[in-house]
Amino acid sequence: MTAALATERTWVVELDDARCSGCRLCLPACGSSALLWVRSDAVLLVDSWACDGCGSCVTRCPEDALALRRRRR
């Protein structure tokens, strides 16, 4: 594992459901396919196992519903 990858894996995105309006602007920003839109329930889910902690989705969220948090070990 490279040093950059090890650093990225230290972080994971967490979703604040109360702030998320379901605009889905974050979806195309996620290169690791860790964000999932469940159309039937109109909710966004985060797959923490797939998240590489890059933070791209966080910068795209207009509601500040996504945040990087240190991964729990």
PQR file with spaces between the fields and no chain letter, atoms N, CA, C, O and H, PARSE charges and radii, in Angstrom:
ATOM       1  N    MET     1       0.845   -1.176    0.000 -0.4000 1.5000
ATOM       2  CA   MET     1       0.000    0.000    0.000 -0.0000 2.0000
ATOM       3  C    MET     1       0.890    1.239    0.000  0.5500 1.7000
ATOM       4  O    MET     1       1.837    1.333    0.781 -0.5500 1.4000
ATOM       5  N    THR     2       0.581    2.186   -0.879 -0.4000 1.5000
ATOM       6  CA   THR     2       1.377    3.403   -0.954 -0.0000 2.0000
ATOM       7  C    THR     2       1.045    4.315    0.212  0.5500 1.7000
ATOM       8  O    THR     2       0.008    4.154    0.855 -0.5500 1.4000
ATOM       9  H    THR     2      -0.188    2.109   -1.514  0.4000 1.0000
ATOM      10  N    ALA     3       1.915    5.266    0.487 -0.4000 1.5000
ATOM      11  CA   ALA     3       1.692    6.209    1.583 -0.0000 2.0000
ATOM      12  C    ALA     3       0.449    7.053    1.331  0.5500 1.7000
ATOM      13  O    ALA     3      -0.304    7.342    2.261 -0.5500 1.4000
ATOM      14  H    ALA     3       2.758    5.397   -0.035  0.4000 1.0000
ATOM      15  N    ALA     4       0.230    7.449    0.080 -0.4000 1.5000
ATOM      16  CA   ALA     4      -0.951    8.258   -0.245 -0.0000 2.0000
ATOM      17  C    ALA     4      -2.229    7.482    0.019  0.5500 1.7000
ATOM      18  O    ALA     4      -3.182    8.024    0.579 -0.5500 1.4000
ATOM      19  H    ALA     4       0.841    7.215   -0.675  0.4000 1.0000
ATOM      20  N    LEU     5      -2.257    6.214   -0.382 -0.4000 1.5000
ATOM      21  CA   LEU     5      -3.438    5.401   -0.162 -0.0000 2.0000
ATOM      22  C    LEU     5      -3.667    5.170    1.325  0.5500 1.7000
ATOM      23  O    LEU     5      -4.809    5.197    1.785 -0.5500 1.4000
ATOM      24  H    LEU     5      -1.482    5.774   -0.837  0.4000 1.0000
ATOM      25  N    ALA     6      -2.613    4.947    2.072 -0.4000 1.5000
ATOM      26  CA   ALA     6      -2.743    4.752    3.509 -0.0000 2.0000
ATOM      27  C    ALA     6      -3.317    5.996    4.162  0.5500 1.7000
ATOM      28  O    ALA     6      -4.133    5.885    5.077 -0.5500 1.4000
ATOM      29  H    ALA     6      -1.686    4.925    1.699  0.4000 1.0000
ATOM      30  N    THR     7      -2.908    7.186    3.714 -0.4000 1.5000
ATOM      31  CA   THR     7      -3.426    8.433    4.260 -0.0000 2.0000
ATOM      32  C    THR     7      -4.897    8.585    3.920  0.5500 1.7000
ATOM      33  O    THR     7      -5.692    8.950    4.785 -0.5500 1.4000
ATOM      34  H    THR     7      -2.245    7.276    2.971  0.4000 1.0000
ATOM      35  N    GLU     8      -5.279    8.312    2.668 -0.4000 1.5000
ATOM      36  CA   GLU     8      -6.666    8.435    2.262 -0.0000 2.0000
ATOM      37  C    GLU     8      -7.561    7.489    3.041  0.5500 1.7000
ATOM      38  O    GLU     8      -8.681    7.859    3.393 -0.5500 1.4000
ATOM      39  H    GLU     8      -4.633    8.016    1.964  0.4000 1.0000
ATOM      40  N    ARG     9      -7.107    6.306    3.312 -0.4000 1.5000
ATOM      41  CA   ARG     9      -7.922    5.318    4.022 -0.0000 2.0000
ATOM      42  C    ARG     9      -8.113    5.676    5.500  0.5500 1.7000
ATOM      43  O    ARG     9      -8.856    4.998    6.210 -0.5500 1.4000
ATOM      44  H    ARG     9      -6.197    6.006    3.026  0.4000 1.0000
ATOM      45  N    THR    10      -7.458    6.719    5.958 -0.4000 1.5000
ATOM      46  CA   THR    10      -7.634    7.182    7.328 -0.0000 2.0000
ATOM      47  C    THR    10      -8.976    7.889    7.488  0.5500 1.7000
ATOM      48  O    THR    10      -9.507    7.984    8.594 -0.5500 1.4000
ATOM      49  H    THR    10      -6.854    7.270    5.382  0.4000 1.0000
ATOM      50  N    TRP    11      -9.518    8.380    6.386 -0.4000 1.5000
ATOM      51  CA   TRP    11     -10.750    9.172    6.400 -0.0000 2.0000
ATOM      52  C    TRP    11     -11.884    8.444    5.708  0.5500 1.7000
ATOM      53  O    TRP    11     -11.663    7.628    4.813 -0.5500 1.4000
ATOM      54  H    TRP    11      -9.086    8.302    5.487  0.4000 1.0000
ATOM      55  N    VAL    12     -13.096    8.747    6.129 -0.4000 1.5000
ATOM      56  CA   VAL    12     -14.297    8.196    5.514 -0.0000 2.0000
ATOM      57  C    VAL    12     -15.374    9.278    5.535  0.5500 1.7000
ATOM      58  O    VAL    12     -15.406   10.114    6.438 -0.5500 1.4000
ATOM      59  H    VAL    12     -13.276    9.410    6.856  0.4000 1.0000
ATOM      60  N    VAL    13     -16.239    9.259    4.553 -0.4000 1.5000
ATOM      61  CA   VAL    13     -17.319   10.236    4.481 -0.0000 2.0000
ATOM      62  C    VAL    13     -18.493    9.762    5.324  0.5500 1.7000
ATOM      63  O    VAL    13     -18.867    8.589    5.292 -0.5500 1.4000
ATOM      64  H    VAL    13     -16.213    8.580    3.819  0.4000 1.0000
ATOM      65  N    GLU    14     -19.065   10.689    6.074 -0.4000 1.5000
ATOM      66  CA   GLU    14     -20.283   10.421    6.826 -0.0000 2.0000
ATOM      67  C    GLU    14     -21.369   11.370    6.347  0.5500 1.7000
ATOM      68  O    GLU    14     -21.099   12.520    6.000 -0.5500 1.4000
ATOM      69  H    GLU    14     -18.761   11.642    6.099  0.4000 1.0000
ATOM      70  N    LEU    15     -22.588   10.878    6.331 -0.4000 1.5000
ATOM      71  CA   LEU    15     -23.738   11.626    5.852 -0.0000 2.0000
ATOM      72  C    LEU    15     -24.613   12.068    7.011  0.5500 1.7000
ATOM      73  O    LEU    15     -24.921   11.281    7.905 -0.5500 1.4000
ATOM      74  H    LEU    15     -22.807    9.944    6.613  0.4000 1.0000
ATOM      75  N    ASP    16     -25.008   13.329    6.989 -0.4000 1.5000
ATOM      76  CA   ASP    16     -25.996   13.854    7.938 -0.0000 2.0000
ATOM      77  C    ASP    16     -27.338   13.835    7.210  0.5500 1.7000
ATOM      78  O    ASP    16     -27.632   14.727    6.414 -0.5500 1.4000
ATOM      79  H    ASP    16     -24.758   13.969    6.263  0.4000 1.0000
ATOM      80  N    ASP    17     -28.144   12.820    7.487 -0.4000 1.5000
ATOM      81  CA   ASP    17     -29.420   12.639    6.798 -0.0000 2.0000
ATOM      82  C    ASP    17     -30.339   13.847    6.919  0.5500 1.7000
ATOM      83  O    ASP    17     -31.085   14.160    5.991 -0.5500 1.4000
ATOM      84  H    ASP    17     -27.905   12.096    8.134  0.4000 1.0000
ATOM      85  N    ALA    18     -30.288   14.519    8.048 -0.4000 1.5000
ATOM      86  CA   ALA    18     -31.170   15.663    8.277 -0.0000 2.0000
ATOM      87  C    ALA    18     -30.840   16.830    7.344  0.5500 1.7000
ATOM      88  O    ALA    18     -31.719   17.632    7.030 -0.5500 1.4000
ATOM      89  H    ALA    18     -29.682   14.265    8.802  0.4000 1.0000
ATOM      90  N    ARG    19     -29.615   16.933    6.907 -0.4000 1.5000
ATOM      91  CA   ARG    19     -29.207   18.036    6.034 -0.0000 2.0000
ATOM      92  C    ARG    19     -29.335   17.702    4.549  0.5500 1.7000
ATOM      93  O    ARG    19     -29.420   18.607    3.718 -0.5500 1.4000
ATOM      94  H    ARG    19     -28.901   16.281    7.162  0.4000 1.0000
ATOM      95  N    CYS    20     -29.348   16.426    4.210 -0.4000 1.5000
ATOM      96  CA   CYS    20     -29.361   16.001    2.812 -0.0000 2.0000
ATOM      97  C    CYS    20     -30.745   16.208    2.193  0.5500 1.7000
ATOM      98  O    CYS    20     -31.745   15.689    2.689 -0.5500 1.4000
ATOM      99  H    CYS    20     -29.279   15.691    4.885  0.4000 1.0000
ATOM     100  N    SER    21     -30.782   16.976    1.099 -0.4000 1.5000
ATOM     101  CA   SER    21     -32.041   17.223    0.390 -0.0000 2.0000
ATOM     102  C    SER    21     -32.252   16.234   -0.749  0.5500 1.7000
ATOM     103  O    SER    21     -33.325   16.204   -1.351 -0.5500 1.4000
ATOM     104  H    SER    21     -29.970   17.398    0.696  0.4000 1.0000
ATOM     105  N    GLY    22     -31.241   15.429   -1.048 -0.4000 1.5000
ATOM     106  CA   GLY    22     -31.345   14.474   -2.132 -0.0000 2.0000
ATOM     107  C    GLY    22     -31.058   15.074   -3.497  0.5500 1.7000
ATOM     108  O    GLY    22     -31.539   14.567   -4.511 -0.5500 1.4000
ATOM     109  H    GLY    22     -30.370   15.454   -0.559  0.4000 1.0000
ATOM     110  N    CYS    23     -30.283   16.142   -3.536 -0.4000 1.5000
ATOM     111  CA   CYS    23     -29.982   16.810   -4.810 -0.0000 2.0000
ATOM     112  C    CYS    23     -29.094   15.959   -5.719  0.5500 1.7000
ATOM     113  O    CYS    23     -29.119   16.125   -6.938 -0.5500 1.4000
ATOM     114  H    CYS    23     -29.893   16.554   -2.712  0.4000 1.0000
ATOM     115  N    ARG    24     -28.316   15.056   -5.140 -0.4000 1.5000
ATOM     116  CA   ARG    24     -27.451   14.108   -5.852 -0.0000 2.0000
ATOM     117  C    ARG    24     -26.270   14.744   -6.588  0.5500 1.7000
ATOM     118  O    ARG    24     -25.683   14.106   -7.462 -0.5500 1.4000
ATOM     119  H    ARG    24     -28.295   14.920   -4.149  0.4000 1.0000
ATOM     120  N    LEU    25     -25.915   15.968   -6.260 -0.4000 1.5000
ATOM     121  CA   LEU    25     -24.755   16.609   -6.887 -0.0000 2.0000
ATOM     122  C    LEU    25     -23.451   15.914   -6.511  0.5500 1.7000
ATOM     123  O    LEU    25     -22.459   16.030   -7.231 -0.5500 1.4000
ATOM     124  H    LEU    25     -26.392   16.487   -5.550  0.4000 1.0000
ATOM     125  N    CYS    26     -23.443   15.206   -5.409 -0.4000 1.5000
ATOM     126  CA   CYS    26     -22.246   14.523   -4.937 -0.0000 2.0000
ATOM     127  C    CYS    26     -21.938   13.246   -5.716  0.5500 1.7000
ATOM     128  O    CYS    26     -20.782   12.832   -5.792 -0.5500 1.4000
ATOM     129  H    CYS    26     -24.248   15.112   -4.824  0.4000 1.0000
ATOM     130  N    LEU    27     -22.955   12.625   -6.290 -0.4000 1.5000
ATOM     131  CA   LEU    27     -22.775   11.323   -6.936 -0.0000 2.0000
ATOM     132  C    LEU    27     -21.698   11.306   -8.013  0.5500 1.7000
ATOM     133  O    LEU    27     -20.842   10.421   -7.981 -0.5500 1.4000
ATOM     134  H    LEU    27     -23.895   12.962   -6.228  0.4000 1.0000
ATOM     135  N    PRO    28     -21.695   12.245   -8.974 -0.5600 1.5000
ATOM     136  CA   PRO    28     -20.657   12.179  -10.003  0.2800 2.0000
ATOM     137  C    PRO    28     -19.253   12.492   -9.476  0.5500 1.7000
ATOM     138  O    PRO    28     -18.265   12.179  -10.140 -0.5500 1.4000
ATOM     139  N    ALA    29     -19.154   13.097   -8.306 -0.4000 1.5000
ATOM     140  CA   ALA    29     -17.848   13.439   -7.741 -0.0000 2.0000
ATOM     141  C    ALA    29     -17.158   12.237   -7.115  0.5500 1.7000
ATOM     142  O    ALA    29     -15.944   12.251   -6.913 -0.5500 1.4000
ATOM     143  H    ALA    29     -19.957   13.351   -7.766  0.4000 1.0000
ATOM     144  N    CYS    30     -17.920   11.206   -6.810 -0.4000 1.5000
ATOM     145  CA   CYS    30     -17.363   10.030   -6.129 -0.0000 2.0000
ATOM     146  C    CYS    30     -16.753    9.064   -7.135  0.5500 1.7000
ATOM     147  O    CYS    30     -17.465    8.414   -7.900 -0.5500 1.4000
ATOM     148  H    CYS    30     -18.906   11.194   -6.974  0.4000 1.0000
ATOM     149  N    GLY    31     -15.438    8.978   -7.126 -0.4000 1.5000
ATOM     150  CA   GLY    31     -14.729    8.086   -8.039 -0.0000 2.0000
ATOM     151  C    GLY    31     -14.667    6.646   -7.568  0.5500 1.7000
ATOM     152  O    GLY    31     -14.292    5.761   -8.337 -0.5500 1.4000
ATOM     153  H    GLY    31     -14.859    9.506   -6.505  0.4000 1.0000
ATOM     154  N    SER    32     -15.026    6.396   -6.322 -0.4000 1.5000
ATOM     155  CA   SER    32     -14.937    5.031   -5.790 -0.0000 2.0000
ATOM     156  C    SER    32     -16.304    4.349   -5.699  0.5500 1.7000
ATOM     157  O    SER    32     -16.414    3.247   -5.161 -0.5500 1.4000
ATOM     158  H    SER    32     -15.331    7.115   -5.697  0.4000 1.0000
ATOM     159  N    SER    33     -17.336    4.995   -6.220 -0.4000 1.5000
ATOM     160  CA   SER    33     -18.708    4.455   -6.199 -0.0000 2.0000
ATOM     161  C    SER    33     -19.183    4.137   -4.783  0.5500 1.7000
ATOM     162  O    SER    33     -19.909    3.167   -4.565 -0.5500 1.4000
ATOM     163  H    SER    33     -17.247    5.890   -6.657  0.4000 1.0000
ATOM     164  N    ALA    34     -18.775    4.953   -3.836 -0.4000 1.5000
ATOM     165  CA   ALA    34     -19.162    4.739   -2.449 -0.0000 2.0000
ATOM     166  C    ALA    34     -20.490    5.397   -2.100  0.5500 1.7000
ATOM     167  O    ALA    34     -21.076    5.099   -1.060 -0.5500 1.4000
ATOM     168  H    ALA    34     -18.186    5.742   -4.013  0.4000 1.0000
ATOM     169  N    LEU    35     -20.970    6.293   -2.965 -0.4000 1.5000
ATOM     170  CA   LEU    35     -22.257    6.936   -2.734 -0.0000 2.0000
ATOM     171  C    LEU    35     -23.314    6.235   -3.570  0.5500 1.7000
ATOM     172  O    LEU    35     -23.144    6.032   -4.772 -0.5500 1.4000
ATOM     173  H    LEU    35     -20.494    6.535   -3.810  0.4000 1.0000
ATOM     174  N    LEU    36     -24.395    5.873   -2.922 -0.4000 1.5000
ATOM     175  CA   LEU    36     -25.455    5.117   -3.581 -0.0000 2.0000
ATOM     176  C    LEU    36     -26.779    5.852   -3.417  0.5500 1.7000
ATOM     177  O    LEU    36     -27.152    6.215   -2.301 -0.5500 1.4000
ATOM     178  H    LEU    36     -24.534    6.037   -1.945  0.4000 1.0000
ATOM     179  N    TRP    37     -27.488    6.073   -4.515 -0.4000 1.5000
ATOM     180  CA   TRP    37     -28.806    6.695   -4.467 -0.0000 2.0000
ATOM     181  C    TRP    37     -29.847    5.582   -4.553  0.5500 1.7000
ATOM     182  O    TRP    37     -29.879    4.826   -5.524 -0.5500 1.4000
ATOM     183  H    TRP    37     -27.185    5.778   -5.421  0.4000 1.0000
ATOM     184  N    VAL    38     -30.693    5.489   -3.535 -0.4000 1.5000
ATOM     185  CA   VAL    38     -31.761    4.494   -3.510 -0.0000 2.0000
ATOM     186  C    VAL    38     -33.031    5.205   -3.965  0.5500 1.7000
ATOM     187  O    VAL    38     -33.689    5.895   -3.187 -0.5500 1.4000
ATOM     188  H    VAL    38     -30.667    6.103   -2.746  0.4000 1.0000
ATOM     189  N    ARG    39     -33.353    5.025   -5.224 -0.4000 1.5000
ATOM     190  CA   ARG    39     -34.467    5.749   -5.840 -0.0000 2.0000
ATOM     191  C    ARG    39     -35.794    5.445   -5.150  0.5500 1.7000
ATOM     192  O    ARG    39     -36.589    6.355   -4.918 -0.5500 1.4000
ATOM     193  H    ARG    39     -32.818    4.465   -5.857  0.4000 1.0000
ATOM     194  N    SER    40     -36.040    4.196   -4.824 -0.4000 1.5000
ATOM     195  CA   SER    40     -37.323    3.806   -4.235 -0.0000 2.0000
ATOM     196  C    SER    40     -37.583    4.496   -2.893  0.5500 1.7000
ATOM     197  O    SER    40     -38.732    4.768   -2.546 -0.5500 1.4000
ATOM     198  H    SER    40     -35.394    3.456   -5.012  0.4000 1.0000
ATOM     199  N    ASP    41     -36.527    4.774   -2.149 -0.4000 1.5000
ATOM     200  CA   ASP    41     -36.662    5.433   -0.848 -0.0000 2.0000
ATOM     201  C    ASP    41     -36.241    6.895   -0.892  0.5500 1.7000
ATOM     202  O    ASP    41     -36.406    7.617    0.091 -0.5500 1.4000
ATOM     203  H    ASP    41     -35.593    4.552   -2.431  0.4000 1.0000
ATOM     204  N    ALA    42     -35.700    7.335   -2.021 -0.4000 1.5000
ATOM     205  CA   ALA    42     -35.198    8.705   -2.198 -0.0000 2.0000
ATOM     206  C    ALA    42     -34.206    9.076   -1.092  0.5500 1.7000
ATOM     207  O    ALA    42     -34.320   10.125   -0.458 -0.5500 1.4000
ATOM     208  H    ALA    42     -35.566    6.749   -2.820  0.4000 1.0000
ATOM     209  N    VAL    43     -33.227    8.184   -0.878 -0.4000 1.5000
ATOM     210  CA   VAL    43     -32.204    8.436    0.133 -0.0000 2.0000
ATOM     211  C    VAL    43     -30.816    8.158   -0.441  0.5500 1.7000
ATOM     212  O    VAL    43     -30.645    7.349   -1.352 -0.5500 1.4000
ATOM     213  H    VAL    43     -33.134    7.332   -1.393  0.4000 1.0000
ATOM     214  N    LEU    44     -29.849    8.847    0.118 -0.4000 1.5000
ATOM     215  CA   LEU    44     -28.450    8.646   -0.221 -0.0000 2.0000
ATOM     216  C    LEU    44     -27.825    7.767    0.849  0.5500 1.7000
ATOM     217  O    LEU    44     -28.072    7.961    2.039 -0.5500 1.4000
ATOM     218  H    LEU    44     -29.988    9.505    0.858  0.4000 1.0000
ATOM     219  N    LEU    45     -27.021    6.807    0.434 -0.4000 1.5000
ATOM     220  CA   LEU    45     -26.297    5.945    1.359 -0.0000 2.0000
ATOM     221  C    LEU    45     -24.809    6.042    1.064  0.5500 1.7000
ATOM     222  O    LEU    45     -24.406    6.273   -0.076 -0.5500 1.4000
ATOM     223  H    LEU    45     -26.820    6.649   -0.533  0.4000 1.0000
ATOM     224  N    VAL    46     -23.996    5.864    2.098 -0.4000 1.5000
ATOM     225  CA   VAL    46     -22.543    5.849    1.951 -0.0000 2.0000
ATOM     226  C    VAL    46     -22.046    4.452    2.271  0.5500 1.7000
ATOM     227  O    VAL    46     -22.300    3.925    3.354 -0.5500 1.4000
ATOM     228  H    VAL    46     -24.323    5.675    3.024  0.4000 1.0000
ATOM     229  N    ASP    47     -21.340    3.858    1.326 -0.4000 1.5000
ATOM     230  CA   ASP    47     -20.700    2.563    1.551 -0.0000 2.0000
ATOM     231  C    ASP    47     -19.308    2.853    2.119  0.5500 1.7000
ATOM     232  O    ASP    47     -18.375    3.150    1.373 -0.5500 1.4000
ATOM     233  H    ASP    47     -21.134    4.286    0.447  0.4000 1.0000
ATOM     234  N    SER    48     -19.181    2.765    3.426 -0.4000 1.5000
ATOM     235  CA   SER    48     -17.918    3.135    4.073 -0.0000 2.0000
ATOM     236  C    SER    48     -16.771    2.197    3.694  0.5500 1.7000
ATOM     237  O    SER    48     -15.606    2.579    3.799 -0.5500 1.4000
ATOM     238  H    SER    48     -19.940    2.524    4.032  0.4000 1.0000
ATOM     239  N    TRP    49     -17.082    0.981    3.256 -0.4000 1.5000
ATOM     240  CA   TRP    49     -16.034    0.050    2.825 -0.0000 2.0000
ATOM     241  C    TRP    49     -15.464    0.464    1.481  0.5500 1.7000
ATOM     242  O    TRP    49     -14.285    0.233    1.210 -0.5500 1.4000
ATOM     243  H    TRP    49     -18.029    0.670    3.170  0.4000 1.0000
ATOM     244  N    ALA    50     -16.287    1.073    0.634 -0.4000 1.5000
ATOM     245  CA   ALA    50     -15.830    1.497   -0.690 -0.0000 2.0000
ATOM     246  C    ALA    50     -15.211    2.891   -0.673  0.5500 1.7000
ATOM     247  O    ALA    50     -14.428    3.228   -1.560 -0.5500 1.4000
ATOM     248  H    ALA    50     -17.245    1.261    0.854  0.4000 1.0000
ATOM     249  N    CYS    51     -15.548    3.693    0.313 -0.4000 1.5000
ATOM     250  CA   CYS    51     -15.069    5.085    0.385 -0.0000 2.0000
ATOM     251  C    CYS    51     -13.557    5.127    0.554  0.5500 1.7000
ATOM     252  O    CYS    51     -12.994    4.477    1.435 -0.5500 1.4000
ATOM     253  H    CYS    51     -16.184    3.419    1.034  0.4000 1.0000
ATOM     254  N    ASP    52     -12.904    5.914   -0.319 -0.4000 1.5000
ATOM     255  CA   ASP    52     -11.447    6.032   -0.218 -0.0000 2.0000
ATOM     256  C    ASP    52     -11.020    7.291    0.537  0.5500 1.7000
ATOM     257  O    ASP    52      -9.826    7.553    0.680 -0.5500 1.4000
ATOM     258  H    ASP    52     -13.361    6.442   -1.035  0.4000 1.0000
ATOM     259  N    GLY    53     -11.985    8.066    1.018 -0.4000 1.5000
ATOM     260  CA   GLY    53     -11.667    9.223    1.851 -0.0000 2.0000
ATOM     261  C    GLY    53     -11.092   10.410    1.114  0.5500 1.7000
ATOM     262  O    GLY    53     -10.429   11.251    1.721 -0.5500 1.4000
ATOM     263  H    GLY    53     -12.955    7.853    0.902  0.4000 1.0000
ATOM     264  N    CYS    54     -11.332   10.496   -0.182 -0.4000 1.5000
ATOM     265  CA   CYS    54     -10.732   11.590   -0.966 -0.0000 2.0000
ATOM     266  C    CYS    54     -11.398   12.940   -0.691  0.5500 1.7000
ATOM     267  O    CYS    54     -10.748   13.978   -0.810 -0.5500 1.4000
ATOM     268  H    CYS    54     -11.870    9.812   -0.675  0.4000 1.0000
ATOM     269  N    GLY    55     -12.684   12.941   -0.325 -0.4000 1.5000
ATOM     270  CA   GLY    55     -13.376   14.181    0.008 -0.0000 2.0000
ATOM     271  C    GLY    55     -13.986   14.926   -1.160  0.5500 1.7000
ATOM     272  O    GLY    55     -14.524   16.016   -0.969 -0.5500 1.4000
ATOM     273  H    GLY    55     -13.212   12.097   -0.228  0.4000 1.0000
ATOM     274  N    SER    56     -13.921   14.379   -2.363 -0.4000 1.5000
ATOM     275  CA   SER    56     -14.484   15.059   -3.530 -0.0000 2.0000
ATOM     276  C    SER    56     -15.975   15.322   -3.379  0.5500 1.7000
ATOM     277  O    SER    56     -16.462   16.384   -3.767 -0.5500 1.4000
ATOM     278  H    SER    56     -13.484   13.493   -2.518  0.4000 1.0000
ATOM     279  N    CYS    57     -16.689   14.377   -2.824 -0.4000 1.5000
ATOM     280  CA   CYS    57     -18.132   14.536   -2.654 -0.0000 2.0000
ATOM     281  C    CYS    57     -18.459   15.629   -1.636  0.5500 1.7000
ATOM     282  O    CYS    57     -19.464   16.329   -1.764 -0.5500 1.4000
ATOM     283  H    CYS    57     -16.293   13.515   -2.508  0.4000 1.0000
ATOM     284  N    VAL    58     -17.608   15.763   -0.638 -0.4000 1.5000
ATOM     285  CA   VAL    58     -17.820   16.775    0.408 -0.0000 2.0000
ATOM     286  C    VAL    58     -17.806   18.175   -0.198  0.5500 1.7000
ATOM     287  O    VAL    58     -18.613   19.027    0.174 -0.5500 1.4000
ATOM     288  H    VAL    58     -16.792   15.194   -0.535  0.4000 1.0000
ATOM     289  N    THR    59     -16.897   18.404   -1.119 -0.4000 1.5000
ATOM     290  CA   THR    59     -16.792   19.730   -1.728 -0.0000 2.0000
ATOM     291  C    THR    59     -17.949   20.017   -2.671  0.5500 1.7000
ATOM     292  O    THR    59     -18.230   21.184   -2.945 -0.5500 1.4000
ATOM     293  H    THR    59     -16.241   17.711   -1.421  0.4000 1.0000
ATOM     294  N    ARG    60     -18.624   19.002   -3.173 -0.4000 1.5000
ATOM     295  CA   ARG    60     -19.742   19.186   -4.100 -0.0000 2.0000
ATOM     296  C    ARG    60     -21.086   19.347   -3.402  0.5500 1.7000
ATOM     297  O    ARG    60     -22.048   19.778   -4.037 -0.5500 1.4000
ATOM     298  H    ARG    60     -18.395   18.054   -2.950  0.4000 1.0000
ATOM     299  N    CYS    61     -21.185   19.018   -2.126 -0.4000 1.5000
ATOM     300  CA   CYS    61     -22.465   19.039   -1.410 -0.0000 2.0000
ATOM     301  C    CYS    61     -22.831   20.462   -0.987  0.5500 1.7000
ATOM     302  O    CYS    61     -22.140   21.052   -0.156 -0.5500 1.4000
ATOM     303  H    CYS    61     -20.403   18.667   -1.610  0.4000 1.0000
ATOM     304  N    PRO    62     -23.920   21.026   -1.553 -0.5600 1.5000
ATOM     305  CA   PRO    62     -24.310   22.396   -1.197  0.2800 2.0000
ATOM     306  C    PRO    62     -24.964   22.514    0.180  0.5500 1.7000
ATOM     307  O    PRO    62     -25.079   23.617    0.714 -0.5500 1.4000
ATOM     308  N    GLU    63     -25.391   21.399    0.756 -0.4000 1.5000
ATOM     309  CA   GLU    63     -26.059   21.439    2.066 -0.0000 2.0000
ATOM     310  C    GLU    63     -25.133   21.112    3.237  0.5500 1.7000
ATOM     311  O    GLU    63     -25.589   21.069    4.380 -0.5500 1.4000
ATOM     312  H    GLU    63     -25.298   20.503    0.322  0.4000 1.0000
ATOM     313  N    ASP    64     -23.858   20.884    2.981 -0.4000 1.5000
ATOM     314  CA   ASP    64     -22.917   20.442    4.021 -0.0000 2.0000
ATOM     315  C    ASP    64     -23.420   19.189    4.739  0.5500 1.7000
ATOM     316  O    ASP    64     -23.262   19.046    5.952 -0.5500 1.4000
ATOM     317  H    ASP    64     -23.488   20.919    2.053  0.4000 1.0000
ATOM     318  N    ALA    65     -24.028   18.289    3.968 -0.4000 1.5000
ATOM     319  CA   ALA    65     -24.551   17.049    4.530 -0.0000 2.0000
ATOM     320  C    ALA    65     -23.491   15.953    4.592  0.5500 1.7000
ATOM     321  O    ALA    65     -23.681   14.941    5.266 -0.5500 1.4000
ATOM     322  H    ALA    65     -24.157   18.406    2.984  0.4000 1.0000
ATOM     323  N    LEU    66     -22.375   16.152    3.888 -0.4000 1.5000
ATOM     324  CA   LEU    66     -21.292   15.186    3.880 -0.0000 2.0000
ATOM     325  C    LEU    66     -20.072   15.781    4.561  0.5500 1.7000
ATOM     326  O    LEU    66     -19.749   16.953    4.368 -0.5500 1.4000
ATOM     327  H    LEU    66     -22.220   16.974    3.340  0.4000 1.0000
ATOM     328  N    ALA    67     -19.399   14.967    5.357 -0.4000 1.5000
ATOM     329  CA   ALA    67     -18.198   15.430    6.055 -0.0000 2.0000
ATOM     330  C    ALA    67     -17.206   14.278    6.170  0.5500 1.7000
ATOM     331  O    ALA    67     -17.594   13.115    6.286 -0.5500 1.4000
ATOM     332  H    ALA    67     -19.661   14.014    5.514  0.4000 1.0000
ATOM     333  N    LEU    68     -15.925   14.620    6.134 -0.4000 1.5000
ATOM     334  CA   LEU    68     -14.885   13.614    6.362 -0.0000 2.0000
ATOM     335  C    LEU    68     -14.676   13.435    7.849  0.5500 1.7000
ATOM     336  O    LEU    68     -14.553   14.404    8.598 -0.5500 1.4000
ATOM     337  H    LEU    68     -15.610   15.564    6.039  0.4000 1.0000
ATOM     338  N    ARG    69     -14.637   12.194    8.260 -0.4000 1.5000
ATOM     339  CA   ARG    69     -14.378   11.845    9.649 -0.0000 2.0000
ATOM     340  C    ARG    69     -13.276   10.797    9.683  0.5500 1.7000
ATOM     341  O    ARG    69     -13.110   10.009    8.752 -0.5500 1.4000
ATOM     342  H    ARG    69     -14.737   11.407    7.651  0.4000 1.0000
ATOM     343  N    ARG    70     -12.538   10.808   10.764 -0.4000 1.5000
ATOM     344  CA   ARG    70     -11.488    9.791   10.918 -0.0000 2.0000
ATOM     345  C    ARG    70     -12.141    8.417   11.015  0.5500 1.7000
ATOM     346  O    ARG    70     -13.103    8.212   11.755 -0.5500 1.4000
ATOM     347  H    ARG    70     -12.673   11.448   11.520  0.4000 1.0000
ATOM     348  N    ARG    71     -11.589    7.489   10.249 -0.4000 1.5000
ATOM     349  CA   ARG    71     -12.119    6.114   10.244 -0.0000 2.0000
ATOM     350  C    ARG    71     -11.905    5.470   11.600  0.5500 1.7000
ATOM     351  O    ARG    71     -10.833    5.584   12.194 -0.5500 1.4000
ATOM     352  H    ARG    71     -10.807    7.656    9.648  0.4000 1.0000
ATOM     353  N    ARG    72     -12.928    4.797   12.079 -0.4000 1.5000
ATOM     354  CA   ARG    72     -12.796    4.057   13.346 -0.0000 2.0000
ATOM     355  C    ARG    72     -12.086    2.757   13.077  0.5500 1.7000
ATOM     356  O    ARG    72     -12.403    2.067   12.108 -0.5500 1.4000
ATOM     357  H    ARG    72     -13.798    4.705   11.596  0.4000 1.0000
ATOM     358  N    ARG    73     -11.143    2.412   13.902 -0.4000 1.5000
ATOM     359  CA   ARG    73     -10.363    1.178   13.713 -0.0000 2.0000
ATOM     360  C    ARG    73     -10.835    0.096   14.653  0.5500 1.7000
ATOM     361  O    ARG    73     -10.297   -1.011   14.639 -0.5500 1.4000
ATOM     362  H    ARG    73     -10.885    2.972   14.689  0.4000 1.0000
